[in-house]
Amino acid sequence: MADSYEPSSSLSFTSSSHTNGSQSCNVSTSPASSEPVPSLEVISLNKLSSNLARLLVDDGADYTDADIVVEGVSVGIHRCILAARSRFFHDLFRKDENSSSIKDGKPKYNMDELIPHGKIGYEAFLILLSYLYTGKLKPSPADVSTCVDSSCAHDACGPAIDFAVQLTYASSIFQIPELVSLFQRHLLNYVAKALVENVIQILVGAFHCQLNLLVTECIKRIARSDLNCVSLEKGLPYEVAERIKLVRLKSQGDDEHNLVPDSPREKRIKRICLALDSDDVELMKLLLSESDVTLDEANALHYAAAYCDPKTVTEVLNLSMVDVNLRNSRGYTVLHVAAMRKDPLVIISLLDKGASAFDLTLDGRTAANICRRLTRPKDYHAVTEKGQEANRDRLCIDMLEREMWRNPPTSDSSILSLTMADDLHMKLLYLENRVAFARLLFPSEARLAMDIANADTTSEFPGISIPKGSNKNLREVDLNETPIMQNKRFLSRMRALMKTVEMGRRYFPNCSEALDKFMEDDLPDLFYLEKGTSEEQRIKRKRFKELKMDVQKAFDKDKAAKLNQSGLSPSSSSTTLKDAANPNKVRK
């Protein structure tokens, strides 16, 4: 959606003056040129639009006479403008004009109470408000209409569709027909490109907004898919789900008046799902004992991961009667389904029971990719203050990516997907840098850990970490090396570095904690201490010395702890920080 609304194609106020029943022309032609010259009316309308736009800018003067609370934020409005531009607001304000809330001061409306269905977020409401004031449609903000997957074109991902549906809801509820028509065209484009799971969201919005053309196209797309009836019944209004079933029956040549009832097996599966809906695992076990259907055959774990309480998912997993990596008819594992739901409790339960974060969907996505395609930058980068609930969107992505980093595929794995390789490569660069700095700050101890882990060197900062004469580098390409051999080298390297880090955490916990903090800084910028202005160099040198002191204190704590445990007298450590104290030696 972010690319859908360009200023050049924005809607604007239209006006006409009537003389003798005919519409006058809004432009005139200059006598000296054939170039059209804007009429005074067009110029006046453009100026009016600009002047009204200033009312939306907070310049210290508040002329608003009412507030609408959207997602907890109060948005000041001018009732006269909204009433003139929208029949919905005209009727709303007229109905409330004699209420006590208006007599006592500025009235306040809650968006959740104004809309009978759906959702209208803060950013969507601001775009609609701007249009009502200026007659021009602003581009959609990228932080709410795109996802955090850098490889996505954002032309049909979850956030793009969600924002388009919000704008459609707003236009329909607030009775702005020209915008309804515009957004319906955008959603029609999405129907052909989006995943069928996302088409359900479009269909629900179209149904509530009574957009019959869009409803019909969505039903056709879903009916052609292999989306099961359970998903239809859970995600759609009853009458819409039934329409899709009828379309499927007609396509198979069945008469809608001679419907085939569910088979006994399908009825048993539905009963199992109903038991899960009630969080009654004991009833589910009883139904299983009385039928020939297994949990895997019923895709019960898929169902629980998608719709049930996280505790129910855990209880089903603890029965040890399911394959945690089973695929359903659409090629999704249980972890894929949980990633679509974005519930961290469900995801962690599955990972704990051995769910593979590397399994791919039929179109080549991991569970982490699925989460990223459904997460907005606004949600991913949201800062959670102390005492508040954790950032669920980022938590889900981080858990899945950490699992991929922590447990890379075995060396005989097949060729990695491009997306998976990108995820692992970022982790590998992190590990290379981390071990390189460990060698810089306490070389002997880091060398020992690397020898145990069979990690010969680090290659991200060759000026420090690669011994002279060595030609090994992760980024070098051997034309004689097959893709499978490249993967083996890649994954072997990651395992060696991860083992090095684990050894450091085991034997030097304080140093490892200091390194964690060190790695959170802007390392590439800190590393090149002589780059930048004199002031920037001074600040970087000061920060580097502070970090070096933190690491030295941490190392002293680890050394003292080891000496106390062994009963040995203090002796000089093989570790030295003299080189690290000289910034000129770490700039390469």
C-alpha positions as a printed Julia matrix, in Angstrom:
588×3 Matrix{Float64}:
   0.0     0.0     0.0
   2.87    2.35    0.64
   3.52    2.46   -3.1
  -0.13    2.64   -4.06
  -0.95    6.2    -3.23
   1.3     8.54   -5.12
   0.78   12.3    -4.83
   0.4    12.51   -8.6
  -2.67   10.31   -8.46
  -4.21   11.75   -5.33
  -7.83   12.73   -5.18
  -8.64   16.41   -4.81
 -11.56   18.73   -4.39
 -13.61   19.15   -7.55
 -15.85   22.07   -8.21
 -18.01   23.43  -10.97
 -19.98   26.61  -11.54
 -23.19   26.43  -13.51
 -24.34   29.05  -15.94
 -27.53   28.5   -17.95
 -27.44   24.82  -17.09
 -23.94   24.21  -18.47
 -20.69   23.59  -16.6
 -18.13   26.34  -16.95
 -14.52   25.56  -17.8
 -12.0    25.7   -14.97
  -9.04   26.58  -17.17
  -8.43   29.21  -19.79
  -5.99   29.56  -22.65
  -3.48   32.4   -22.71
  -3.67   34.56  -25.88
   0.1    34.34  -26.34
   0.31   30.6   -25.79
  -1.69   27.4   -26.15
  -0.67   26.4   -22.63
  -3.71   26.04  -20.33
  -3.71   28.54  -17.47
  -5.41   27.62  -14.2
  -8.54   29.62  -13.57
  -9.05   31.69  -10.47
 -11.37   28.98   -9.17
  -8.68   26.28   -9.38
  -6.12   28.53   -7.74
  -8.57   29.37   -4.96
  -9.38   25.7    -4.32
  -5.7    24.79   -4.14
  -5.07   27.62   -1.72
  -8.07   26.57    0.37
  -6.71   23.03    0.5
  -3.33   24.27    1.67
  -4.86   26.55    4.29
  -7.03   23.77    5.69
  -3.98   21.48    5.8
  -2.39   23.89    8.28
  -5.16   23.12   10.75
  -3.76   19.61   11.01
  -0.31   20.89   11.96
   0.35   21.53   15.63
   1.81   25.05   15.56
   0.95   25.92   19.16
  -2.58   27.15   18.45
  -5.44   24.69   18.99
  -8.68   25.57   17.21
 -10.22   22.11   17.46
 -13.62   21.72   19.13
 -13.71   17.93   19.66
 -11.44   14.91   20.09
 -11.51   11.41   18.68
  -9.45    8.86   20.61
  -7.71    6.38   18.3
  -5.49    3.65   19.77
  -5.23    5.64   22.98
  -4.23    8.9    21.24
  -6.53   11.95   21.22
  -6.83   13.52   17.77
  -8.26   17.05   17.66
 -10.92   17.65   15.0
 -13.04   20.53   13.71
 -16.63   19.34   13.66
 -17.79   21.83   11.07
 -15.29   20.49    8.5
 -16.02   16.82    9.17
 -19.77   17.4     9.18
 -19.57   19.19    5.82
 -17.44   16.44    4.24
 -19.01   13.29    5.72
 -22.66   12.39    6.21
 -21.64   10.04    9.02
 -20.06   12.85   11.04
 -22.89   15.23   10.16
 -25.42   12.86   11.71
 -23.17   12.05   14.67
 -22.58   15.67   15.66
 -26.19   16.66   15.06
 -27.39   13.86   17.32
 -25.01   14.94   20.09
 -25.44   18.7    19.77
 -27.75   18.88   22.81
 -25.89   16.34   24.95
 -24.38   17.28   28.3
 -20.89   16.25   27.19
 -20.83   19.08   24.65
 -22.3    21.64   27.05
 -19.63   20.85   29.65
 -16.72   21.31   27.25
 -14.98   19.73   24.29
 -16.71   16.43   23.38
 -14.63   13.29   23.09
 -15.43   10.27   20.94
 -13.82    6.83   21.05
 -13.05    5.28   17.68
 -13.86    1.76   18.94
 -17.39    2.96   19.77
 -17.87    4.66   16.39
 -17.17    1.63   14.23
 -19.48   -1.43   14.32
 -16.82   -3.81   12.97
 -13.22   -3.99   11.9
 -10.35   -1.78   13.0
  -9.21    1.73   12.13
  -5.73    2.55   13.41
  -4.19    5.89   14.25
  -2.25    6.29   10.98
  -5.22    5.23    8.83
  -7.44    7.77   10.58
  -4.88   10.55   10.02
  -4.83    9.79    6.28
  -8.62    9.89    6.16
  -8.69   13.1     8.22
  -6.16   14.74    5.91
  -8.32   13.88    2.91
 -11.45   15.34    4.54
  -9.6    18.58    5.23
  -7.59   18.99    2.02
  -9.22   16.78   -0.62
  -5.82   15.16   -1.22
  -4.8    11.62   -0.32
  -1.42   11.28    1.37
   0.91    8.31    0.77
   0.64    5.51    3.32
   3.34    5.61    6.04
   5.9     2.87    5.48
   6.14    1.94    9.16
   2.54    0.66    9.16
   1.98   -0.41    5.55
   5.11   -2.52    4.98
   6.68   -5.51    6.74
  10.15   -5.97    8.25
  11.25   -8.53    5.65
  13.91   -6.71    3.61
  13.36   -9.04    0.64
   9.63   -8.25    0.41
   8.27   -5.98   -2.33
   5.45   -4.94    0.06
   2.9    -5.31   -2.7
   0.84   -7.99   -0.95
   2.36   -8.68    2.47
   0.29   -8.78    5.66
   0.79   -5.16    6.83
   0.12   -3.75    3.34
  -3.18   -5.62    3.12
  -4.12   -4.81    6.71
  -3.59   -1.07    6.14
  -5.6    -1.13    2.9
  -8.44   -2.9     4.7
  -8.33   -0.29    7.49
  -8.61    2.53    4.95
 -11.5     0.73    3.26
 -13.28    0.31    6.59
 -12.79    4.0     7.41
 -14.01    5.18    4.0
 -17.08    2.94    4.15
 -18.1     3.68    7.75
 -17.56    7.43    7.4
 -19.43    7.4     4.07
 -16.83    8.71    1.64
 -17.84    6.86   -1.57
 -15.01    8.08   -3.82
 -12.44    6.6    -1.42
 -14.39    3.36   -1.07
 -14.23    2.93   -4.84
 -10.51    3.71   -4.9
  -9.55    1.32   -2.1
 -11.74   -1.44   -3.51
  -9.66   -1.3    -6.7
  -6.47   -1.6    -4.65
  -7.82   -4.6    -2.77
  -8.89   -6.26   -6.02
  -5.26   -6.09   -7.12
  -4.19   -7.73   -3.86
  -6.62  -10.64   -4.25
  -4.67  -12.1    -7.17
  -1.22  -11.65   -5.57
  -1.74  -12.28   -1.86
  -1.47  -15.58   -0.02
  -4.88  -17.15    0.36
  -4.66  -16.76    4.17
  -4.46  -13.0     3.68
  -7.35  -13.02    1.2
  -9.59  -14.07    4.11
  -8.87  -10.72    5.77
  -9.81   -8.88    2.57
 -13.0   -10.92    2.26
 -14.08  -10.12    5.82
 -13.56   -6.41    5.2
 -15.39   -6.51    1.87
 -18.3    -8.39    3.44
 -18.78   -5.84    6.23
 -18.42   -2.93    3.8
 -20.88   -4.59    1.37
 -18.46   -4.45   -1.55
 -20.12   -7.12   -3.65
 -17.61   -7.16   -6.51
 -14.7    -7.59   -4.1
 -16.6   -10.27   -2.14
 -17.22  -12.25   -5.33
 -13.57  -12.13   -6.43
 -12.34  -13.17   -2.97
 -14.77  -16.1    -2.89
 -13.56  -17.27   -6.3
  -9.92  -17.12   -5.2
 -10.51  -18.97   -1.91
 -12.76  -21.58   -3.52
  -9.97  -22.46   -5.97
  -7.5   -22.92   -3.11
  -6.97  -25.96   -0.89
  -7.83  -24.04    2.28
  -9.72  -26.47    4.51
 -13.25  -25.99    5.79
 -12.09  -25.57    9.38
 -10.06  -22.49    8.43
 -13.02  -21.09    6.5
 -15.42  -21.58    9.4
 -13.01  -20.07   11.93
 -12.03  -17.05    9.84
 -15.19  -16.08    7.97
 -18.83  -15.21    8.73
 -21.06  -18.27    8.44
 -22.88  -17.21    5.29
 -19.63  -16.41    3.47
 -18.07  -19.76    4.39
 -21.19  -21.52    3.1
 -21.02  -19.62   -0.18
 -17.45  -20.82   -0.7
 -18.48  -24.41   -0.01
 -21.27  -24.12   -2.6
 -18.87  -22.71   -5.19
 -16.57  -25.67   -4.6
 -19.46  -28.13   -4.91
 -20.64  -26.55   -8.16
 -17.14  -26.72   -9.59
 -17.19  -30.47   -8.86
 -20.54  -30.87  -10.61
 -22.62  -31.36   -7.46
 -26.1   -29.95   -7.04
 -26.36  -27.49   -4.19
 -29.79  -28.95   -3.33
 -28.3   -32.43   -3.03
 -25.42  -31.74   -0.69
 -23.3   -34.66    0.5
 -23.18  -34.72    4.31
 -19.88  -34.91    6.16
 -18.41  -38.39    6.33
 -18.19  -40.13    9.73
 -14.43  -39.55    9.74
 -14.84  -35.8     9.13
 -17.4   -35.65   11.94
 -14.92  -37.28   14.35
 -12.23  -34.78   13.37
 -14.64  -31.89   13.98
 -15.48  -33.27   17.43
 -11.78  -33.41   18.27
 -11.4   -29.78   17.18
 -14.44  -28.77   19.26
 -12.88  -30.43   22.3
  -9.71  -28.42   21.71
 -11.79  -25.26   21.36
 -13.13  -25.96   24.84
  -9.58  -26.55   26.13
 -10.76  -30.01   27.17
  -7.8   -32.3    26.47
  -9.34  -35.14   28.47
 -12.43  -35.12   26.23
 -10.16  -35.1    23.2
  -8.34  -38.2    24.54
 -11.69  -39.91   25.08
 -12.78  -39.14   21.5
  -9.49  -40.49   20.2
  -9.91  -43.73   22.13
 -13.36  -44.24   20.62
 -12.35  -43.61   17.01
  -9.77  -44.7    14.48
  -8.51  -41.13   13.97
  -5.09  -40.14   15.31
  -4.03  -36.65   16.38
  -1.78  -36.38   13.33
  -4.56  -37.46   10.96
  -6.81  -34.81   12.46
  -4.03  -32.18   12.28
  -5.0   -31.5    15.87
  -1.71  -29.82   16.78
  -2.0   -27.5    13.77
  -5.49  -26.58   14.94
  -4.4   -26.0    18.53
  -1.42  -23.87   17.47
  -3.7   -21.7    15.33
  -6.75  -21.23   17.55
  -6.39  -22.63   21.09
  -5.01  -21.38   24.38
  -1.21  -21.82   24.68
  -1.75  -24.08   27.71
  -3.82  -26.4    25.54
  -1.0   -26.56   22.98
   1.42  -27.53   25.75
  -0.92  -30.22   27.04
  -1.29  -31.74   23.57
   2.49  -31.71   23.12
   3.0   -33.4    26.49
   0.86  -36.34   25.34
   3.77  -37.34   23.08
   1.24  -38.55   20.51
   1.97  -36.04   17.74
   4.67  -35.34   15.17
   5.74  -31.78   15.98
   7.11  -31.34   12.43
   4.1   -32.78   10.63
   2.92  -30.93    7.52
  -0.74  -30.32    6.74
  -2.38  -30.46    3.32
  -1.04  -26.98    2.48
   2.55  -27.9     3.31
   2.67  -25.97    6.59
   4.32  -27.39    9.7
   2.86  -26.61   13.12
   5.59  -23.99   13.62
   4.56  -22.27   10.37
   0.99  -22.05   11.67
   2.18  -20.72   15.03
   4.28  -18.09   13.24
   1.15  -16.86   11.46
  -0.54  -16.51   14.84
   2.51  -14.75   16.38
   2.05  -16.01   19.92
   5.45  -16.36   21.66
   4.13  -18.91   24.18
   3.0   -21.25   21.42
   6.23  -20.81   19.47
   8.49  -21.5    22.46
   6.45  -24.6    23.38
   6.94  -26.03   19.89
  10.65  -25.2    19.76
  11.12  -26.81   23.17
   9.62  -30.04   21.81
  11.92  -30.11   18.78
  10.05  -28.18   16.09
  12.43  -27.33   13.25
  12.87  -23.63   12.53
  14.51  -24.51    9.2
  11.55  -26.26    7.58
  10.36  -24.39    4.49
   6.87  -23.79    3.16
   6.1   -24.79   -0.41
   7.06  -21.27   -1.53
  10.37  -21.34    0.38
   9.62  -19.45    3.62
  10.78  -20.33    7.12
   8.7   -19.62   10.21
  10.89  -16.56   10.85
  10.15  -15.28    7.32
   6.43  -15.77    7.9
   6.62  -13.71   11.09
   8.58  -10.95    9.39
   6.08  -10.75    6.51
   3.3   -10.19    9.07
   5.1    -7.64   11.27
   5.08   -3.87   10.77
   8.25   -1.82   11.38
   6.26    0.23   13.91
   5.6    -2.88   15.99
   9.01   -4.46   15.51
  10.92   -1.35   16.59
   8.5    -0.36   19.35
  10.31    0.35   22.62
   8.91   -1.49   25.63
   9.28    0.38   28.88
  10.02   -1.35   32.16
   6.93   -3.01   33.6
   5.11   -3.15   30.26
   4.31   -6.29   28.29
   7.16   -7.42   26.06
   7.16   -6.58   22.36
   5.38   -9.74   21.15
   6.08   -9.18   17.44
   9.81   -8.81   17.89
   9.9   -11.55   20.51
   8.47  -14.1    18.08
  10.94  -13.18   15.34
  13.91  -13.14   17.72
  13.04  -16.55   19.19
  12.79  -18.17   15.76
  15.99  -16.57   14.48
  17.93  -17.45   17.63
  16.82  -21.05   17.21
  18.19  -21.03   13.65
  21.49  -19.53   14.83
  21.8   -21.85   17.8
  20.98  -25.07   15.95
  22.15  -24.76   12.34
  21.44  -27.67    9.99
  23.8   -30.63    9.96
  26.74  -30.58    7.58
  25.02  -32.91    5.13
  22.09  -30.53    4.72
  21.0   -29.68    1.22
  21.53  -26.26   -0.31
  20.22  -23.49    1.92
  17.47  -21.24    0.68
  18.49  -17.65   -0.05
  16.47  -16.32    2.87
  17.85  -18.91    5.27
  21.41  -18.24    4.11
  20.93  -14.5     4.74
  19.69  -15.19    8.28
  22.64  -17.46    9.08
  25.17  -15.19    7.41
  24.18  -12.31    9.68
  24.73  -14.55   12.69
  28.06  -15.74   11.34
  29.28  -12.16   10.92
  28.25  -11.44   14.49
  30.19  -14.46   15.76
  33.26  -13.57   13.67
  33.3   -10.05   15.11
  32.69  -11.23   18.65
  35.58  -13.72   18.62
  37.81  -11.17   16.89
  37.27   -8.69   19.72
  37.8   -11.43   22.3
  41.21  -12.11   20.72
  42.0    -8.42   20.79
  41.11   -7.89   24.44
  42.32  -11.18   25.98
  44.24  -13.04   23.26
  45.65  -16.04   25.14
  42.35  -17.1    26.68
  40.48  -16.56   23.41
  43.16  -18.54   21.58
  42.71  -21.43   24.0
  38.93  -21.45   23.52
  39.36  -21.36   19.75
  41.83  -24.25   19.79
  39.38  -26.39   21.77
  36.59  -25.51   19.32
  38.84  -26.01   16.25
  38.2   -22.43   15.12
  41.42  -21.54   13.32
  40.84  -17.81   12.93
  38.26  -15.07   12.5
  37.76  -13.42    9.15
  35.49  -10.4     9.45
  38.31   -8.05   10.53
  41.36   -9.56    8.78
  43.66   -6.77    9.94
  43.4    -8.12   13.48
  42.25  -11.66   13.48
  43.82  -13.48   10.53
  47.44  -14.52   11.01
  50.01  -13.4     8.46
  50.24  -15.69    5.51
  46.74  -17.04    5.96
  44.5   -16.84    2.91
  41.34  -18.13    4.56
  38.39  -15.82    4.29
  34.66  -16.46    4.47
  34.04  -14.14    1.53
  36.51  -15.82   -0.83
  34.91  -17.83   -3.62
  36.41  -21.05   -4.92
  35.03  -21.69   -8.39
  35.76  -25.39   -8.0
  33.67  -25.62   -4.83
  30.16  -26.98   -5.23
  27.19  -25.32   -3.46
  26.92  -28.31   -1.08
  30.62  -28.0    -0.2
  30.13  -24.26    0.39
  27.25  -25.02    2.76
  29.32  -27.55    4.65
  32.17  -25.05    5.1
  29.71  -22.32    6.06
  27.93  -24.41    8.71
  31.14  -25.97   10.03
  32.54  -22.49   10.57
  29.44  -21.38   12.44
  29.51  -24.4    14.75
  33.18  -23.81   15.58
  32.59  -20.14   16.42
  29.5   -20.92   18.47
  31.49  -23.48   20.44
  34.18  -20.85   21.03
  31.61  -18.42   22.4
  30.09  -21.14   24.59
  33.53  -21.95   26.03
  34.03  -18.27   26.83
  30.67  -18.04   28.57
  31.48  -21.13   30.62
  34.96  -20.18   31.81
  34.9   -16.37   31.55
  31.28  -15.32   32.34
  32.12  -11.74   33.34
  34.23  -11.19   30.25
  31.46  -12.63   28.1
  28.93  -10.28   29.65
  31.25   -7.31   28.99
  31.67   -8.47   25.38
  27.89   -8.67   24.98
  27.66   -4.99   25.92
  30.62   -4.22   23.69
  28.94   -5.85   20.7
  25.81   -3.75   21.17
  27.75   -0.58   20.29
  28.33    0.67   16.77
  31.33   -1.61   16.27
  32.37   -0.73   12.71
  32.41    2.96   13.63
  34.22    2.37   16.94
  36.74    0.12   15.3
  38.12    2.71   12.91
  39.17    5.2    15.54
  41.0     7.61   13.22
  38.06    8.18   10.89
  35.77   11.18   11.2
  36.31   14.71   12.52
  38.61   15.46   15.43
  35.64   15.63   17.79
  34.25   12.33   16.52
  37.66   10.7    16.94
  37.91   12.04   20.49
  34.47   10.68   21.4
  35.23    7.27   19.86
  38.59    7.04   21.65
  36.95    7.9    24.96
  34.23    5.3    24.43
  36.76    2.68   23.4
  38.77    3.25   26.57
  35.62    2.94   28.67
  34.75   -0.36   27.01
  38.32   -1.59   27.44
  38.17   -0.77   31.16
  34.89   -2.68   31.49
  36.45   -5.74   29.88
  39.57   -5.48   32.07
  37.45   -5.33   35.25
  35.39   -8.28   34.07
  38.51  -10.29   33.3
  39.96   -9.53   36.74
  36.76  -10.88   38.31
  36.98  -14.1    36.28
  40.67  -14.54   37.1
  40.05  -13.99   40.82
  37.2   -16.5    40.78
  39.38  -19.14   39.11
  42.23  -18.55   41.58
  39.89  -18.88   44.54
  38.5   -22.14   43.16
  41.95  -23.61   42.48
  43.68  -22.27   45.61
  46.62  -21.08   43.54
  48.49  -17.87   44.31
  47.97  -14.92   41.97
  50.25  -14.85   38.99
  50.49  -12.7    35.96
  47.97  -13.63   33.35
  48.94  -14.31   29.81
  46.33  -11.82   28.8
  47.45   -8.29   28.11
  45.41   -5.21   27.26
  48.37   -2.99   26.45
  47.73   -3.2    22.73
  44.04   -2.46   23.27
  44.98    0.62   25.28
  46.69    2.06   22.24
  43.91    3.04   19.82
  46.36    3.41   16.93
  46.82   -0.36   16.89
  43.16   -1.2    16.44
  42.21    1.01   13.56
  42.82   -1.49   10.79
